[in-house]
Amino acid sequence: MPFKSKAQRRKFAELLVKGEISPETYEEWNRETGGKQLPERVQPQKASRAARKRTSAKKPTVKAKKRPAGAKRKAAKNKK
């Protein structure tokens, strides 16, 4: 898999020096990248319009059940 940015290449070089990845892994990635001009950092892509709508949609609220008309009066009469 090729490097996507200069920052990623530096991070892999750091991991190579620490011994956390093998030299073969680093060389494989470096070879696949070739001599491409890489950006300093890769910015995350914006979500598509449909994806943004889904994530920002409001959740439906649960409404309290309404009592039938006169239920309060009947409950008050029963208490007396």
PALOTI-898573 format. One line per 2 residues: their letters; for each residue z, y, x of C-alpha. Coordinates in nm, 4 decimals, always signed. Each point is the difference from the previous one (the first is absolute). Last residue first. Example, Ala and Ser with C-alpha at 12.3 -4.5 7.8 and 13.67 -1.06 7.14 Angstrom:
<atoms>
SA	+0.7140,-0.1060,+1.3670; +0.0660,-0.3440,-0.1370
</atoms>
This chain:
<atoms>
KK	+4.7327,+1.2053,-6.3743; -0.1914,-0.1683,+0.2848
NK	-0.2622,-0.1456,-0.2349; -0.0850,+0.3468,-0.1302
AA	-0.0688,+0.1296,+0.3558; -0.2321,-0.2937,+0.0739
KR	-0.1898,+0.0672,-0.3225; -0.0370,+0.3676,+0.0853
KA	-0.1311,-0.0763,+0.3465; -0.2514,-0.2525,-0.1337
GA	-0.1408,+0.2559,-0.2439; -0.3490,-0.0030,+0.1481
PR	-0.0705,-0.3140,+0.2001; +0.1357,-0.0016,+0.3512
KK	-0.2424,+0.0743,+0.2776; -0.0296,-0.2381,+0.2907
AK	+0.0377,+0.1621,+0.3393; -0.3240,+0.0550,+0.1881
VT	-0.0786,-0.1865,+0.3181; -0.1959,+0.2147,+0.2401
PK	-0.3457,-0.0924,+0.1234; -0.0395,+0.0316,+0.3761
KA	-0.1898,+0.3049,+0.1107; -0.3252,-0.0507,+0.1874
ST	+0.0074,+0.1262,+0.3579; -0.0826,-0.3303,+0.1670
RK	-0.2783,-0.0907,-0.2401; -0.1627,+0.3415,+0.0146
RA	+0.0016,+0.0020,+0.3793; -0.1668,-0.3408,+0.0128
AR	-0.2770,+0.1142,-0.2348; -0.0701,+0.3105,+0.2111
SA	-0.0228,-0.1990,+0.3189; +0.2920,+0.0171,+0.2380
KQ	-0.0365,+0.2319,+0.2969; -0.0583,-0.1719,+0.3312
PQ	+0.2832,-0.0090,+0.2506; -0.0666,+0.2206,+0.3048
VR	-0.0930,-0.1732,+0.3240; +0.1329,+0.1588,+0.3180
EP	-0.1607,+0.1250,+0.3215; -0.3439,-0.0939,-0.1308
LQ	-0.1942,-0.2629,+0.1915; -0.3307,+0.0545,+0.1787
KG	-0.1334,-0.3524,+0.0356; -0.0421,-0.1493,+0.3464
GT	+0.0698,-0.3586,-0.1029; +0.2500,-0.0600,-0.2782
ER	-0.0613,-0.3752,+0.0060; +0.0658,-0.0118,+0.3756
NW	+0.3253,+0.1950,-0.0328; +0.1242,-0.2266,-0.2785
EE	-0.0795,-0.3116,+0.2040; +0.1454,+0.1549,+0.3157
YT	+0.3295,+0.0777,-0.1728; +0.0235,-0.3510,-0.1446
EP	-0.0852,-0.1609,+0.3348; +0.2637,+0.2126,+0.1769
SI	+0.2599,-0.1581,-0.2280; +0.2158,+0.2030,-0.2351
EG	+0.3727,+0.0832,+0.0194; -0.0048,+0.0120,+0.3807
KV	+0.1434,+0.3508,+0.0206; -0.3155,+0.1148,+0.1850
LL	-0.2196,-0.1613,-0.2666; +0.2044,+0.1614,-0.2794
EA	-0.0565,+0.3408,+0.1643; -0.3750,-0.0691,+0.0284
FK	+0.0014,-0.0984,-0.3679; +0.1674,+0.3292,-0.0907
RR	-0.2516,+0.1967,+0.2081; -0.2921,-0.1708,-0.1780
QA	+0.1579,+0.0758,-0.3373; +0.0381,+0.3669,+0.0928
KS	-0.3629,+0.0146,+0.1115; -0.1046,-0.1148,-0.3445
KF	-0.1444,-0.2899,-0.2002; +0.0144,-0.2668,+0.2697
PM	-0.2390,-0.2906,-0.0520; +0.0957,-0.3351,-0.1548
</atoms>
